[in-house]
Amino acid sequence: MKNEQVDGIGSILGGEYETISVDGIGKLKGDAVAKKVMVNGIFKGKGKLITDELQIYGVARVFREIKAKKVVIEGLLKLRRASFNADKISCDGIMIVNREVCADQIFLGGLCSVTKMYGDQIVLKHNEIGRASCRERV
């Protein structure tokens, strides 16, 4: 499988990849399957994303479904008009999903706005002012 890296400004076509790495500004134009996706810059996803590992340290705006095994969010993930399915999600950054989040394990130490959240184990850490850091809309 091939690797795709965006260091400046570029587009990623759909397909199968070993690794997708975005350090600049990258746009996914089709459905992609990858073993690992790393976002350190700005990522805009117009296609469905299936990956074993998703790491977001920058900003990711995705408009189609995400399916992943392991997800680490230390930046910002904004998912619109699509659901988010994973085995394990760890969020110390910001997660905004206007559909549902489904995972076996969800650890939230950052901020989130989620319409619906389902999981076998959901852990919400409190921030320093004593309020829960996740706001779930019903």
C-alpha positions as CSV (number, residue, x, y, z in Angstrom):
1,M,0.0,0.0,0.0
2,K,1.0,3.6,-0.6
3,N,1.6,6.4,1.8
4,E,0.2,9.9,1.4
5,Q,1.7,13.0,3.0
6,V,0.6,16.6,2.7
7,D,3.3,19.1,4.0
8,G,2.0,22.2,2.3
9,I,-1.4,22.4,0.6
10,G,-2.7,19.4,-1.2
11,S,-5.5,16.9,-1.9
12,I,-5.8,13.2,-1.2
13,L,-7.8,11.1,-3.6
14,G,-9.9,8.2,-2.2
15,G,-8.3,4.8,-2.1
16,E,-6.3,2.5,0.2
17,Y,-3.3,3.8,2.1
18,E,-0.8,2.6,4.6
19,T,-0.5,6.0,6.2
20,I,-2.1,9.4,5.6
21,S,-0.3,12.3,7.2
22,V,-1.3,15.9,7.1
23,D,1.1,18.5,8.4
24,G,-0.2,21.4,6.3
25,I,-3.6,21.8,4.8
26,G,-5.1,18.6,3.3
27,K,-8.4,17.7,1.7
28,L,-9.7,14.2,1.3
29,K,-11.8,14.1,-1.9
30,G,-13.1,10.5,-1.8
31,D,-13.6,7.5,0.5
32,A,-10.3,6.3,2.0
33,V,-9.1,3.2,3.9
34,A,-5.8,3.6,5.9
35,K,-4.0,1.8,8.6
36,K,-3.0,5.2,10.2
37,V,-4.2,8.8,9.8
38,M,-2.3,11.6,11.5
39,V,-3.5,15.2,11.4
40,N,-1.1,17.8,12.7
41,G,-2.3,20.6,10.4
42,I,-5.8,21.3,8.9
43,F,-7.7,18.4,7.4
44,K,-11.0,18.5,5.5
45,G,-12.6,15.2,4.8
46,K,-15.3,15.0,2.1
47,G,-15.2,11.1,1.9
48,K,-15.9,8.3,4.3
49,L,-12.8,7.4,6.4
50,I,-12.0,3.9,7.7
51,T,-8.8,3.5,9.7
52,D,-7.1,1.4,12.4
53,E,-5.7,4.5,14.1
54,L,-6.7,8.2,13.9
55,Q,-4.6,10.8,15.6
56,I,-5.8,14.5,15.6
57,Y,-3.4,17.1,17.0
58,G,-4.5,19.8,14.6
59,V,-8.0,20.5,13.1
60,A,-10.1,18.0,11.3
61,R,-13.5,18.8,9.7
62,V,-15.1,15.7,8.3
63,F,-18.4,15.5,6.4
64,R,-18.8,11.7,6.1
65,E,-18.7,8.8,8.5
66,I,-15.6,7.8,10.4
67,K,-14.9,4.2,11.4
68,A,-11.7,3.6,13.5
69,K,-10.3,1.2,16.0
70,K,-8.2,3.7,18.1
71,V,-8.8,7.5,18.1
72,V,-6.7,10.1,19.9
73,I,-8.0,13.7,19.7
74,E,-5.8,16.4,21.2
75,G,-6.8,19.0,18.7
76,L,-10.3,19.6,17.2
77,L,-12.5,17.1,15.5
78,K,-15.7,18.5,13.9
79,L,-17.9,15.8,12.3
80,R,-21.0,17.0,10.5
81,R,-23.9,15.1,9.0
82,A,-22.2,11.7,9.8
83,S,-21.7,9.3,12.7
84,F,-18.5,8.3,14.4
85,N,-17.8,4.7,15.2
86,A,-14.7,3.4,17.0
87,D,-13.4,0.8,19.4
88,K,-11.6,3.3,21.7
89,I,-11.8,7.1,21.7
90,S,-9.5,9.3,23.9
91,C,-10.3,13.0,23.7
92,D,-8.3,15.6,25.5
93,G,-9.0,18.2,22.9
94,I,-12.4,19.2,21.4
95,M,-14.9,16.9,19.7
96,I,-18.0,18.2,18.0
97,V,-20.4,15.6,16.4
98,N,-23.9,16.5,15.4
99,R,-24.9,12.8,15.0
100,E,-23.9,9.9,17.1
101,V,-20.7,8.7,18.7
102,C,-20.4,4.9,19.2
103,A,-17.4,3.3,20.9
104,D,-16.6,0.5,23.3
105,Q,-14.4,2.9,25.4
106,I,-14.8,6.7,25.5
107,F,-12.4,8.8,27.6
108,L,-13.3,12.5,27.6
109,G,-10.9,14.9,29.3
110,G,-11.4,17.8,26.9
111,L,-14.6,19.5,25.6
112,C,-17.3,17.9,23.5
113,S,-20.7,18.6,22.0
114,V,-22.3,15.3,20.9
115,T,-26.0,14.7,19.9
116,K,-25.9,11.0,21.0
117,M,-23.2,9.0,22.7
118,Y,-23.2,5.2,23.1
119,G,-20.5,3.1,24.7
120,D,-19.7,0.2,27.0
121,Q,-17.4,2.4,29.1
122,I,-17.7,6.2,29.1
123,V,-15.4,8.2,31.4
124,L,-15.9,12.0,31.7
125,K,-13.2,13.9,33.5
126,H,-14.0,17.2,35.3
127,N,-12.3,20.4,34.4
128,E,-10.7,22.7,36.9
129,I,-13.8,24.7,37.6
130,G,-15.7,21.6,38.7
131,R,-18.2,21.1,35.9
132,A,-18.3,18.2,33.6
133,S,-16.4,18.8,30.4
134,C,-18.9,17.2,28.0
135,R,-22.2,18.6,27.0
136,E,-24.6,16.0,25.6
137,R,-27.7,17.3,23.8
138,V,-30.7,15.1,23.9
